[in-house]
Amino acid sequence: MSAKILVVEDDLYLRELYAEILKKEGYDVDTAADGEEGYNKVVKGGWDLVLMDIVLPKMNGLDILRKASTESAAKTNKSVVFLTNLDNADQMKEALLLGDAYLIKSQVTPGNLIDEIKKYIK
């Protein structure tokens, strides 16, 4: 059985690109286009990996995880990796408290996305 990955990304191009790359590697991928949709999928739980943008419409990625932390099903998510354009020390610190990693989009190419993802799929 392949790992289940949720991609929460509001940029249509990036969301489709990440999903396509991950599907080609054999992962079971679902996506969310905004924070509200992302939250609803995160709280259902069962994800091997959640790839989460921080800046999202309706609810940001940090708020999604803060709010979801009280939901028991959300605790079944195995790893959360923030993938964002923000290079802000305070947000990085909070993201690492809420999730497992913080990656800067400009430093992750489509070619090395899979290598980065494999580090966090348990």
N, C-alpha and C positions, 0 to 999 in steps of 0.2 A: 504494500500500500504506500502510495506516495504521500509526502508531507503536504499538509494543508497550509497555504499561505494567504493571508489577507493583505491586500495593498490598499492603503488609505491615502489617496493622492488626488488633489483637485485639478491638477494640470492634466487635461485629457491626453495629450501626447505622451507625457511621462507615464501616466497610469497604464495606457495601452502598451507602451514599450516594455515596462517592467513586467506586465502580465504576459506578454508574448515571450519574452526571454525566459521567464520562469516556467511557462507551460512547455516550451521546447525542451527544457531540462527534465520534464516529467512531473513537475509539481502540480498539485490541485490548487488552482488559484481562483480567488474571488476578489472583487474590488469594491471600493466605496469612493464616491466622488466628493463628499463633504463630511464635516465633522459629525453631523447628526446621523447620517447613514453609517459612518464608521463606528460610532458609539453603539448603535443598534446591533451591528455585527460583532463587535468586540465583546459585548456582554453576553452573547450567546455562547461564547467560549469554544474550546476545542481546536484552536489554531496552533499549529506547530510554530508558526512565526507570523507576527503582525509587523508589516513594514509601514511605518507611520510618518507622514509629513507632520510638521508642527503647525504651519500657517495654513488653515483651512477655513472655508466659509462655515458659518453656523456654530461651530465649536472647534477650538484648536486642539491639536494632538495631546498636549499636556493636560488640558481639561478633560479630554476623553478618558485618559487613564486615571486621573484623580477621581472622577465620577464613577468609573467602572470598578475601581478598587473595592467598592462596597458590595459589588454583585458577586455572589458565589460562583456562578458559571464562568465569569470573566477570569477567575483565578485558575481555570483549567488551560488558559493560554500559556504556552511554554516559553516563548521568547517575544520580546518587543524590541524592534530596532527602529530608532528615529532616523529618517533620511530626509534632510532638510537643507535649505540654502542658508539658514541662520547660523552665524558663527558668533554666538553670544555666550560668554562664560557662565552667566547666571542660568540661562536656559539649558545649557549643556549639563550643568550640575544637577538641575532638577530632572532633566530627561534621564540622566543616569541613575537617579534615585527611583524613578518610575519604571524605567525600562532596562534593557540589557546593553544597549550600545547607542552611539550617536555618530552618524556618518554625515559628512557634508556632500551634497549632491555633486558639486563640481569636482570632487575627488573620487567619485565612483563612476567609472565608465560602464557602458553596457557590457563591455568585455570582461570586466572584473566584478560585476554585480554578483554573479553566481559564486565566485570565490568568497566574497564577503558574506553572502547569505549562508553558505555552508558552515561558517564559523559559529552560527547561532542556532542552527537547527539541531535540536537535541534528540 
